[in-house]
Structure formats: C-alpha cells, structure tokens
Amino acid sequence: MFENRRKKLIKSLNTESNSCAAIFVSNREMTRNSDVLHEFRQESNFYYLSGFDEPDSILLIRPNHPEEYVMFVRPHDPEMAIWVGARAGIDGVQEFYGADAAFPIDTFAEKINELLSEVDDIFYGIGSDQEIDGIISNYLTLRQKNSHRGQKGFSSLRDPRPLVENLRMFKSDDEIKSLKEAIRITEQGFQTAQSLTEPGLHEFEIQAALENEFRRLGSSRNGYPSIVASGDNACILHYTTNREQLKDGDLLLIDAGAEYDYYTADITRTWPINGHFSTSQRYIYDVVLEAQQAGIQRAKPGATLDEIHHATLEVLVRGLMESKILSGAIDKLIEDRKYQNFYMHSTSHWLGMDVHDVGNYRNKKEPIALEPGMCFTVEPGLYLSAKNHKIPKEFQGIGIRIEDNILITEHSYVNLSKNIPS
C-alpha cells in the first residue's frame, strides 16, 4: 500500500520535473516535562508515504534513481530499548519499510550533497521542521554560490505537500476500510454515552465512558479532543473543558471521533439529558436535522460542497424565520449572512487521516467538483447562546449540531455513519 502511494507520488513528480527529489520530515518527540514526553503521533503525509511511526526521521524520494527511496532514522539503541522499546534502526527500515537505503538521522547534513547533487528541482515544504529548513537552506545557498566553480546549481525549491494532498483526497479501498472501522468504534462509544446520560453526572464522566469504548475496541487515540458540551456550552464550537454537571432539561452535544489505523471518524450528535426534548428544543433539533438531510441528499459526483452548504443554509434560515429569530426575505438574509450569529461555520470539510483533512476546496476560485473516493462531513448546527438576549427566551441556551461522514461513490454517496442514531 505504501509503495503504491510512493509510486503515485513519483508519477506526479515526473510530471512536474525531469530531475527532482522530494523530502518529507517526520514529527519530533516533544517534551512535556522533565523526561516525560507528549504522546507521539506521526506527521500524516510522512506516514501516508512510509507507514513509519517513529519520530526524528526524514524520507527522501528520488524518482528514476537506483536508490529511489531513502530514509534517515534514529539508529537502534539497545540501552534506550530497555526504557522505551526497540527502534527499527537502519536495517529495520530497509527490511520492514522498503527503503532502498538508510542512514542515521544525524548524518543528513553531510549526506545531502551526495544524494542531491545531480537534482535540478528540490521539493521540500519550508516550515516542516526548523532544523531541517536550515540544513536545506544552507545547502542550496552553497550550491548556488559554487555553481560558477563547476558545481551544478539548482532550478527551483518547491513544496511537495500539495502533490501528496491531491492523492490523499481520494480514498482507496484500504483507506475506506480503516475509516469504516473508526466510525464503527465511534458508534459504540456514542451508544454507551447516550445510554449513560442522566442529570447529575458530569461531562467528563460521559467523556470517560465514550473514550473507554474507543480504547477497548482498538482505537489507540482520538482523532481530536472530544467535545462533550451540555447546555449553553454547546454554543462554544470547540468546547473541550468538559467539567460541567449535566442539568435536567438541558441538551448534551458530543462531537468526537475514534482514530483507527491513522484514519479518524468525526461525528456529532445532540440529545436531551433527561431523555425528553422541550417543545423549543425539539423544534430547533428538527430544523437542524432537516437541514442536514437536505445537504446530504445533494451529495453526488459533480456536485460541490458549496451546493451542500447552500442547501443546509436554506433550511436553517427558514427555521430561524419561522421561530421569529430572524425576519426578512430568505435569499436576502443568506446574501447578507444574517444567520452568522447562529451558524458561523461551514457545513463540510474533508475527512481522512486528519479530522480537517488536506485538499483544496477551490480550483481557480471555482469550487471543487465531488468525485468518487472523496470523503467529507455534513454538519449543520444552530447555536442560540443564553447570552444572546435578542432571541426569544425559550430558545436561549440551545446548541445543536448533527454531523455525519459521507463518501462519494461512482453514482451517488454512502453515509458511513448512518448507524449512529440521530
């Protein structure tokens, strides 16, 4: 799978240049305190191309070279292995990860000229890593300075990330399988959270039950910090404090996703803490649900996320008008964005290895047309803050979002998360 991805990237690189190399840098270990590290998660593009899950590494691809795939990694250290486990090391990345050649990471600066001296175009994303930025910048500066002495200069420095991101927009069967498993695990977490919800518990207790299911079923980490927001907290889009006590008569909004095999679900559901909607809660919920279904039904090859967004907007704005929260002509309200105090985000974003996954939304200012293999969210919401005293009192403090994960197929779409009750 990883080899096939590299081959696709090499094809893209060959289209861009006759003589080039692409460099990708892993994430680094980050110190939390003293000798304790933050939990490590590999940089997504790096993992997508290599499957290598260790920090402090460099991946070098040289199309049409006998040693096309080169890795720089930390050598195996028997003493460190006692504390943190074995590293793949120089031999391991060749034997198990398919590298044609491998070197210690601390030799990158001295090896770079040997490996890139005949390459015209360097593909590297400045900002990937401050130390590697400096090494590459110094190398290219010296190479240009020495070009009048017979050393070959270079033609361009370009960012390879858009080429990888174009590949990541289209999910393979293996990727879809991982996404489905992430969503299946998330489904179990949500069912547990829904079954336990009652007044008097705290948001963090529901979070603990939800994430316990994630871990029990094989998710090593969340795709992002869980949002477990009761009452007016649901009007804070990325609320993660999760400390409030659940109150009788409030709603509970959970936005969470298990990550499985580096692919994440992204699901939001909202339900009444005591099991029963009030009349005003039910009204707003039905508006959001109708808006979401209107958006999902627009999903098909050739459609755009803009069209999905507009379909949800029409329903949401009509619902705000009928509840006397907004007044005026629906088209004018949408044109003037009068809804933004109550719905301030887009309806969709790409989904995959990252919760807000990579990929363009526009091409020369025109929205990207949906194609088979693309995966994204549909997540309208209404956020009627208790602090907004201009809206009718019965609606104050209601925050509702409903989110599903949609895959475009050859002729239509599949709602991958349809089994999670909404």
N, C-alpha and C positions, 0 to 999 in steps of 0.2 A: 504493500500500500504506500509506504513512504517513498520507496524507489519510484513508483509510478508518478507520485506527486513531483519528485525532483525532475523526472523526465519531462513532465508538462511545463515546469518552470524553464528548463533548458530550451525547450522549443520556443517559449516566449522570448527568452534572452537572445536566441539566434535570430529571431525576427527583428530584434532591436539593434543588434550589433554583430559584426563579423568576428570580433575578437574581444571577449569580455570575461569578467569574473564577478560573481555575486558573493557578498559577505553578510552573514547574519550572526547576531550576538545573542547569547542566552541571557536570561535574567541572572542576577547575582544574589547570593545569600545576604540578607540584611540583618544586622544586629538589633535585637530587641532591647536587651540589657545584659551587661557583663558578658558571659559566654553563652547566653541564650539567644537563639535566632528566631526571627519570624518564620512562620510556615512558608516553605518554598513552593512556588508554582511556576512552571516553565513559561517563558515567553511564547505566545501562541504560534506565531509564524515559525519560530525555531522548532517547536515540537511538531508542527504540521509537516515540515520537511524532513525531520530526522527521527522522531519518536524518542529522542534522547531527553531524559528527565533530570539531568544533573546541572548545577549552576556553573558559572565561570567557564564557559565554553564558546567556541567560535566555529561556525560552519562556513566552509568556502566551496563554492561550486565554480568549476572552470569548464565550460562547455567545450567538447571536442578535444579534450586533453586526455592522455592515457590515465592520469590520476585525476579523474573528474570531480570526485567528492572527497574533500579533505576536512578533517576535524582537528581542532585544538582543544584539549581537555585537561583536567587535573589528573596527574598520574595516580595509579593505585598506591595507597599509603597503608601498609599493614598496621601501623600503630594507630592511625586515625580510625581504621576499620573497627577496632575494638570499641570505640566510642560511638560511632555514627553509622557503621556498616561499610561494606566494601564499595569502592568506586569501580566503574567499568575500566578505567585506565586506557592506556594507549592500545594495548592488544584487544581489549574488550570492545572498543568502538569499531574496530575493524572486523572482529569476529561476529559480533552480535548486531551491529548497527549499519553494516555495509560500507563503512568508509574505505576508500581506496588507499588512503594514507592518513596517518595521525601523528600529532606532535604534542609535547607538553604546552600548556596554555601560556607559560611564561616565556616561550620562545617565539611568540607571534611576531614581535617587533623585529627580531633578527632574521626570521624566515620570510617576511613579507616580500622583500625584493626578489628573492629567489623564485617565489611562487607567482609573482605578478609582473615580472619584468617585461614579458612579451605581450602583455594585455593592453589593448587600446582604451577600453571603456571599463571603469570600475563602478559596480553597482553596490552602493552602501548607503544606508539611511543615517545621515548625520543626526545625532541626538539619541541614537540607540544605546550608547554607553560612552560616558565622558572619557574614560581612559583610552578606549579603542578609537574614539573620534580623534584624539590627539595623535595616536600612532599613525593612523591613516593620513591625517593632515600633514604630519611631518614627512612621511614617506613621499606623498605626492608633491610636496614643495621641493624636496631634494631632487626628485626625479625630473621635475621641470627645470630646475637650476642646472642640472647636469646634462640636459638634453643636447646642449651645444658642444659637449665633450664626447658625444657619441652614444650616450645612454638614450634609450628610446623614451620619448615623452609620452604623456597620456592624452587622450582626446577629451574625455568627459568623466565627471563624477555624477552618478545618477542614483536615485532611490529605487531599490528593488521591491519595496514593500507593496506598491500598487500592483505589481505583477502577481505576487502571491495572493493578494487580497482579491484579485479578479478570479483566481482559481477557487478560493475559499467561499465565494458567493454561491457556487454550485455544489450541492451536497451529493456525494457518491452514495451508493447503497450501504457501504460500511459506515459512513457518517450518519446516515438516516437511522441505521440500526442503533447507533450509540445515542442519538437524540431521543429515539423512542424509549430506550431504556431509562434515560434520565427523566423523561416525562412519566414513565410508569412508576418509578421510585417516588417522584414528586406527588403523584396521585395518592399513593399510600400515606404519605406524610400529611396531605391535606385531609384525607378521610379521618385520620387519627385526630388531627387538630379540630375538625368540625365536631367529632363525637365527644370531645372533652370540654368544649367551650361551655362555660356557665358563669353567671355573675359571681364575683368574689375572687376568682383566680386572677393571676397577673399575666400580662402579655408575655413575659419571659417564660412562664410555665408552659404556655401554649407553644412558644418557640422551641422549648426544650423537647417537647413531645414530637413536634414536627421533625426536627433535625435528628432526633433519635432514630426515627424511621429511615431517614436518609442514610445514616451510617449503618444501621442494621441491614439494609438492603444492598449495600455495596457502594454507595457514593462516598468517596474519600473526602469531599469538601463541598461546600455550597458554590453555586455559580456566582453568587454575590451575597452580601449581608441580607439576612431575612428582614423584611418589613412586617411587623406584627403590630398593627395600629388600631386601637379601639377609640370609639367616639370621635372627637374633634381631631385626634392625632391622624386620622385617615386623610385629613385635608393637607397634611405635610407629605409631599410626594415621596421623598426618600427618608422617611422617619425610620430610624433604627435604634432609638433609645430603648424601646420595648420594656419599660418599667412600670407602666400604669396598671392599676387594678381595673378589671373588667366590671362595668356597671350595668345593672339591669336597665333595659330599654335602649342601650347603645348598639351600634353595629361594630363588627370586627372585620378589618380588611387585612388580608395576608397576601403579600407579594413575595414569592420565594421560588427557588429552583435548585434541585439537586444537580450536581455535575457528575457525569459518568464518562470515563474514558476521554476526558478533556472536552466534553460537549455538555452544554447546560440547558436545562429547561428554564422557562420564565413564565410563571403562572400567577395570576391574581384572582382571588375570589373574595367576596364580601358576604357576610351573613349576620343575622341578628344574634346577639349574645344570649338572649333568653329563649331563642327559638321562634320568635314571632315578630314579624315586621309591624311597625306602626303604619297607619294609612299613608303618611307623608314619606316614610322610608320606602314603602312598597312602591309608591308612585315613582320616586326617583330611581329606584332599582330597575323597574320595568323600562324606564326610558333608556337607561344605560344598556340594559340587555338588548333592547330592540335596536339601539344604535350599533352595538357590536355585531349583531346578526346581519344588519344591513351592510356593514363593512365587509364581513367575511364572505357574504354572497357575491360581492364584486370581485373576489379573488379568482383569477384565471390567467392563463398565458396571454400576454398582450396588454393586460390591464396595468395600472400603476398604483403605487402606494398613495399618490395624491388623490386618485379617484376613490380609493378606500377611505381615506381621511375625510373627503368631502361627503361621502355617503353617511358616515357616522355623524358628522357635524350637522347635517340637515335634521337628523332625528333629535340630537341633543338640543339644538337651538329651538326646535319646535316644542320640545318638552319644557324648556325654560320659559317659553312664551305662554304655554298653557297653564303653567304654575304661577304666572304673574311675576316671575323673577326678571324676565326681560319683556320689553314691548317694542313693537315696530314690525317692519316687513322682514321676513326671514332672510331674503337674499341680501338686504342692506345690512342686517345685523352680522351676517357672516363676512360680508365685504369689509365692514368696519371693525371686525374682530371684537365685537361687544361681549362675546362669550368668554373672553380670555381670563376674566376674574374667576370663572367657574370651571374652565377646561383649558389648561395652559400648556399642554404638551401635545406632541404628535400622536397619531393613532398607532403607528407602526414603527418598528426598527428591525434590522436584520438580526438573525439569531444563529448561533453556531458554537464555535469554541469560546467566544466571548458573549456575554449577555447582550451587550450592544455591539453586535458583530461588525466586522470590517466590510467595506464595499461602498461604492458610490451610490448616491440616491438620484444624482442627475448627471446627464451627459450633455455638455454644451448648453446648460440651463434647462434642458428638457428632462422630465422625469424618466427614470429607467423603466423600460417595459419589463414586466414579470416574465420569467422563463422557468421551465421545468427544472427542479432541483433547488430553487431559491426557497429559503425558509425565513419567516418573519413573524412578528407578533401582531395581533389586533387587540388593542387595549384602551377603548374609550373609558372616560370616567367623568364624574361630576363632583366637585369639591365645594361644598356650601359651608364655609367656615362659620363657627359660632361667633367669631369676631366681626363678621360682616352683618351689621345691624340694619342694612338696607333691604335685606331679603326677608320674606315672611318668617315669623318666629318658628313656625312648625318645621321649617326646612333647615334651620341653623344647626350646625354641628353634624351634618350628614356628609360623609365622604364615601363614595362608591367607585370602584374600578373593577372591571371584569376583563381578564386577559387570557387569550389562547394562543397556541403556537401553530402556525399554518405553513404547510408545504405545498408548493405549486407542482402539479403533475402535468402529464402531457396534454390533457384536455381540460383540467379543472383544478381542484385543490383537495387536500386532506387536512382536516382539523386533527392534529396529532394528540391534542389534549381533550378531546370531546368527552372522554370517560370521567373526567373530573367534574362532579356536579356543579352546575351553575344555575 
